[in-house]
């Protein structure tokens, strides 16, 4: 089943069941996998009763649907359908699999206009495939330690804040042209997988930059959880037998241990 959304200027967006999006205006048209959507912006209705729905794909020029007030609900429906495809990674906790939505085209020269985007739309990894990660922003590398330091040793609420702090400390400038996560994986032939968030020159304080940096920040927090899955839990048992005896004495005084239990454990710890 196909769905079609038409704006006031003849622009239309057509959705197909096989994850294709066809967008067309009087000057440009594009047919692509939905997985290649980079960002969406559904604007508010202005005083003239018009709004703009921006669709950013891996093309240089975003598509803009101008709509009337009475078309807002239709544009909102289109927005809700397309929004999940703007994400960069999808994590299945049950199967421990990660789907990476490949943003940006691998080679624009081999992609004829109005044909399906030739870039593979997805890359699949398992949790065990990932060794480590780092963030690359305009050729500057942000490693895991830098992220932790800017978040005071831990990620803040909702996984947001670490990357924002790191980028601020780097003073990346007025524009950002590239933001990606580099995943180091267990594969000699292809040891790195890149997850692209920003693939074009945009202002650092633009809404698009803020949304994509926040998305990257949240994905980093998820990766941190995945990479900690096999870390050994630090033992709470001290190697100092005297300290352990002191702890046992506290349990004895509290009535949790009996005198007999205390004496037995004490002999074991002190090798008596």
N, C-alpha and C positions, 0 to 999 in steps of 0.2 A: 504494500500500500504506500502511495506517495502522498506527501503533504506539501502544499505550496503557500507561501506567504508573500504578498505583494504590497509594496509601498506606493506612495502617491506619485513617484517619479518614474514609474515603469520598472523599477528594480524589483526583482523577485528572488526568493530563496526557496529552493526545492529540495526536500529531503527524500531519500530513497531507502528502502529496507536494507540494502547491502552496505550501509554506513557511508554513503556518499552524500555530499552536499553540492548542489549546483547553484551558484549565485550569478546573477546576470543584471547588467545595467545597459544603458545605451552606449557606453564606451568600453566596457570590459566584461568579461565573463570567465568563470573558473569552475572547474569540476574537480573535487578533491575528496580524499578520505576525511571523515569527520575527525579522526585522530590528529589531523594536522592543524586543527584550530588552535590559535595561540592565546587569544584574549577576546572578551566580549564587553561591550559597554552599552547598556540600555539607558539612554538619557531621559530626563524628565520632560514633560510637555511644557513648552514655552508659552508666552502670552499670546502668540499667534496661533496656538492650537496645533503646533507641530513638535515632533520629537525625532531624535536620530538614534538609530541602532547601529553601532559600529561592530563589524565582524573582522577581526584581524586573523589572517591566515599566514602561511609562509610566503605569501607574495609581499612585495615591498609596499604596495598601496592597499590600505584597508578598504573593505566594502562598507558603504554607508546606506542604510535603508532609511529614507525619510518617511515618516508615517503621520497620519492624522490622529486626533484625539480618540476618535471612535475605533482606531486600529490598535490602540495601546494593549488591550487584552490579548490580541493576536500576536503582537510582538513579544509580550511577556511569556506567552506559551512557547514561542520559538526560542527565547532566551533560556527557559527552563530545560528545553530539549537539548540545546547545544552545550550548556554549561558543563555537564560532566565530561565532555570531550576536551575541555581546556586544561584539565588536570594533567600533570606530568607523570605521575606514577599511581598505580592502583595496587593495593596490598591485600592479598587473601590470607588471613591469619590461619585459617583451617588447613589449607594446602601448603602454606609457607612459600607462596609464589608471589613474584612482583611482575606486574606488567608496566612497561615503560612506553609512554605515548611519544613517539619520535617526532619532535617539532623541528621545523626547518627542512629544507630539501637537500638531499645529499649532492645532487648535481643538477642545477637548473638548466644547463645546456642540453640535457637529454630529455627534458620534460616539455613536450609539445603543448601549446596552448589548447585549452578545452579538453585535455585528456586526463585520465586518472593520474594523480600524483604518483610518480614512480618510486618515491622513497618508501621503504618498508614502514608501514604505519605503527608497528609494535615490535618491541624487543621483550623477551621473557627471561626472567632469572629466578632462581630459587634463593632462599635466605642463605643457604650454605655457599652459594656462588660468590658472595660478597666478602672481601677481605677487609677493606677500609674505604674511606672516601675523603675527598677534599673539594672545596669550592673554588671555582675559577671565575674571577670578575675582571674583565678587561685586562687579561694576562697576569693579574695579581692572584696568587694562590693563598687561600685561607684554609689552614689545616684544622684538624679537630681540636688541638690545644688552644688555638686562637679563639675558636668559637666558645669553648668552655670558659676561657678567661673573661670574655666579654659578658658572659652570663653568670659570673661569679661562681663558676664551677658546676653549674647545672642549668638546664633549660628552664625558662620561666613558664608561667601558666600558659596552657594551650600550645606549648612548643614554639612560641613566638618571642623574638627578642635577641637571640644569640647572633643571628646573621645581621640584623639591623645594626647592632652594636659594633660588629666587626667591620662592616662597610663604612660606618661613621668614623671609626678609628683610622681607616685607610684613606679617608678623604678622597673618595673616588672621583669627585668632580661634578660638574653640572649635568653631564650626560653619562649614560651607561649604554654600551653597545653589545655587551656579552655577559651573560650570567649562566653558569652551568655547574652541575655537580658531576665530578669525575668519580665513577665507581671503579675501584680496582678489584678485579674478579679472578677466580681460579680458572684461567684459560690461557695457555701459552700462546695460542694463535691470535686470540683477541683479548688481551689482558685488561683492557679499559672499555668501559661503556659510559657514554656521556648523556646526561639528562639536561636538555636545554630549557631554560626559563626565559631569558631575554636574548633575542637573536637579531635585534635591530637597534639603531641609535634612537634612544628615547631620553627624555629629561628625567633626571633622578627623582625629582619631586612630583612627577606626573602620577595620575591615578593608576595607569597601567604598570609603571615601575613599582609602586607601592603594593599593588595586588600580587604581582609576580614574585617580588621579594618575600612577601608574607607567605605565599605558597611554597617557595623554596625553603623558608625557615621551618614551616610545619613538616615538610618532607624530611628535612635533616633530623628533626626530633624523632620521627618514625624510624629512620635508619639507625639512629643511636640506640633505640630500643632493640632493633633486630641484631645489631652487632654485640650487644651485651648479653644475648641469650645464652652463650656458652661460657661466659666469664665465671670463674669459681667464686663462690661466696666466701668472703673472708671469715676465717674461723674466729669465733669469739672466745675461744679457749686460749688463755695465756700460756706461754712456754715457761713462765716462772712459777715453780711449784709453791713458793712462799705466798705469792699473790693469790694462787688458787686456794690455798689453805685459808687465807684471810676471807675470801669470798664464801667458803664453806662455813666458816665461823659465823658470818653474818646470817647465813641460812639457819644455822643452829640456834642462834639467839632469837631469830624470828619464829622458831618453832616449826620450820619447814622440814628440817632434818632432825632425826633423833640423835642422841649422844652416840649410840651404837653405830649409826650410819656415818656420823661425822668421823669417829675414830677409825672406821674402816677405810674411808676415802683418804683420810690424812695419811695413814700408813702406806697406801698405794702411791700417793703423790710424792712422799718423802722416802720411798723405798725402805721403810722400816720393817 
